[in-house]
Amino acid sequence: MFKFAVRIIPDAVLESLSKAGLGPENIDLLIPHQANLRILEAARKRLALPESKVFVNIEKYGNFSGATCPVALAEAVEQGLVREGSVVVLVTFGAGLTWAACTMRW
């Protein structure tokens, strides 16, 4: 699962950005599925994003399945990390070797 996630997260992010006519340099905040800190770090490095552009709250909750992205988004908004006009990318993956990404301008 680790190898799959480390490969699929950047691929999904880049595909989502491309469909929106954007690139990684346009990301204001990446909100990944909070499955495992090692996976998040490896994917962040593959995307060449600074730590400040990747929201991580896994230390608070651990991996609680499909709710990690919406909870992380809500916390990022509350913390003022997402503002009007921000480009936010949500990306997730699952045990069934499924994945999804969404690029949005807040």
VOPAGU-2260 file (C-alpha; in pm, 1 decimal, decimal comma):
REM VOPAGU-2260
SITE   aa  ch    i         X         Y         Z
SITE  MET   A    0       0,0       0,0       0,0
SITE  PHE   A    1     287,0     238,8      82,3
SITE  LYS   A    2     440,2     217,6    -267,3
SITE  PHE   A    3      98,1     249,8    -429,6
SITE  ALA   A    4       6,0     559,1    -226,2
SITE  VAL   A    5     341,6     731,2    -274,5
SITE  ARG   A    6     303,7     687,1    -651,2
SITE  ILE   A    7     -68,2     756,4    -687,7
SITE  ILE   A    8     -92,4    1070,4    -471,3
SITE  PRO   A    9     141,9    1279,3    -689,9
SITE  ASP   A   10      -2,6    1130,8   -1010,2
SITE  ALA   A   11    -359,6    1213,0    -903,7
SITE  VAL   A   12    -263,6    1563,4    -789,1
SITE  LEU   A   13     -86,0    1638,8   -1117,2
SITE  GLU   A   14    -374,5    1504,2   -1325,8
SITE  SER   A   15    -628,8    1707,6   -1130,7
SITE  LEU   A   16    -418,2    2022,1   -1160,7
SITE  SER   A   17    -368,5    1965,3   -1533,0
SITE  LYS   A   18    -743,0    1932,3   -1590,8
SITE  ALA   A   19    -783,5    2267,4   -1412,6
SITE  GLY   A   20    -513,9    2425,6   -1630,9
SITE  LEU   A   21    -276,3    2458,8   -1333,8
SITE  GLY   A   22      53,8    2316,8   -1214,9
SITE  PRO   A   23     205,6    2230,9    -877,0
SITE  GLU   A   24     339,2    2584,5    -843,0
SITE  ASN   A   25     -22,3    2705,8    -823,4
SITE  ILE   A   26    -108,2    2499,7    -514,3
SITE  ASP   A   27    -174,7    2711,6    -207,8
SITE  LEU   A   28    -261,4    2409,4       5,5
SITE  LEU   A   29    -259,6    2034,3     -51,6
SITE  ILE   A   30    -491,0    1839,0     175,2
SITE  PRO   A   31    -410,8    1468,8     145,7
SITE  HIS   A   32    -581,1    1170,6     304,2
SITE  GLN   A   33    -420,4    1142,1     648,5
SITE  ALA   A   34    -326,0     774,0     627,3
SITE  ASN   A   35      36,3     766,2     729,5
SITE  LEU   A   36     295,5    1040,1     789,4
SITE  ARG   A   37     562,8     854,2     590,9
SITE  ILE   A   38     331,3     838,9     290,3
SITE  LEU   A   39     248,5    1209,8     318,5
SITE  GLU   A   40     616,2    1305,8     341,7
SITE  ALA   A   41     720,2    1089,1      47,7
SITE  ALA   A   42     435,9    1221,4    -170,3
SITE  ARG   A   43     515,0    1581,7     -70,2
SITE  LYS   A   44     877,0    1532,8    -173,4
SITE  ARG   A   45     776,0    1379,0    -507,3
SITE  LEU   A   46     564,6    1688,8    -574,4
SITE  ALA   A   47     850,2    1915,3    -458,2
SITE  LEU   A   48     615,3    2104,5    -225,7
SITE  PRO   A   49     735,5    2278,4      90,1
SITE  GLU   A   50     594,1    2148,6     418,9
SITE  SER   A   51     399,3    2472,8     457,7
SITE  LYS   A   52     181,5    2381,9     156,4
SITE  VAL   A   53      72,7    2040,3     284,6
SITE  PHE   A   54    -185,0    2023,7     562,5
SITE  VAL   A   55    -116,4    1749,4     815,6
SITE  ASN   A   56    -325,1    1672,6    1121,3
SITE  ILE   A   57    -264,2    1297,1    1148,5
SITE  GLU   A   58     -97,5    1347,7    1486,9
SITE  LYS   A   59    -434,3    1461,5    1629,0
SITE  TYR   A   60    -661,2    1187,2    1500,6
SITE  GLY   A   61    -469,8     916,0    1319,2
SITE  ASN   A   62    -625,7     764,9    1009,1
SITE  PHE   A   63   -1003,7     774,3    1038,0
SITE  SER   A   64   -1082,5     672,0     684,5
SITE  GLY   A   65   -1289,9     883,1     445,7
SITE  ALA   A   66   -1337,2    1168,8     691,6
SITE  THR   A   67    -972,4    1277,4     698,8
SITE  CYS   A   68    -993,2    1515,1     400,7
SITE  PRO   A   69   -1313,2    1700,1     499,6
SITE  VAL   A   70   -1198,7    1735,6     860,7
SITE  ALA   A   71    -855,4    1857,7     747,6
SITE  LEU   A   72   -1019,7    2107,2     508,9
SITE  ALA   A   73   -1242,4    2240,2     786,9
SITE  GLU   A   74    -941,8    2280,2    1017,2
SITE  ALA   A   75    -737,7    2451,8     745,1
SITE  VAL   A   76   -1021,3    2700,1     687,7
SITE  GLU   A   77   -1054,7    2762,7    1064,3
SITE  GLN   A   78    -679,9    2824,7    1086,7
SITE  GLY   A   79    -692,5    3079,4     804,3
SITE  LEU   A   80    -482,4    2866,1     569,0
SITE  VAL   A   81    -756,8    2867,7     305,5
SITE  ARG   A   82    -882,5    3205,0     193,9
SITE  GLU   A   83   -1091,2    3335,5     -92,6
SITE  GLY   A   84    -905,4    3259,8    -415,3
SITE  SER   A   85    -682,0    2987,2    -266,1
SITE  VAL   A   86    -606,5    2689,3    -488,0
SITE  VAL   A   87    -670,0    2381,6    -274,7
SITE  VAL   A   88    -612,7    2023,7    -382,8
SITE  LEU   A   89    -775,1    1733,6    -198,5
SITE  VAL   A   90    -634,6    1387,5    -267,5
SITE  THR   A   91    -726,9    1051,5    -122,4
SITE  PHE   A   92    -669,4     681,4    -174,6
SITE  GLY   A   93    -819,1     364,0     -35,5
SITE  ALA   A   94    -747,6       2,8      40,6
SITE  GLY   A   95    -934,5    -109,6    -269,2
SITE  LEU   A   96    -659,4      61,2    -469,1
SITE  THR   A   97    -894,3     348,5    -543,8
SITE  TRP   A   98    -801,5     714,8    -550,6
SITE  ALA   A   99    -939,8    1057,5    -627,9
SITE  ALA   A  100    -825,5    1418,5    -637,5
SITE  CYS   A  101   -1006,6    1748,1    -661,8
SITE  THR   A  102    -862,3    2089,0    -744,6
SITE  MET   A  103   -1067,3    2388,4    -640,8
SITE  ARG   A  104   -1036,8    2762,5    -614,0
SITE  TRP   A  105   -1186,3    2856,1    -278,0
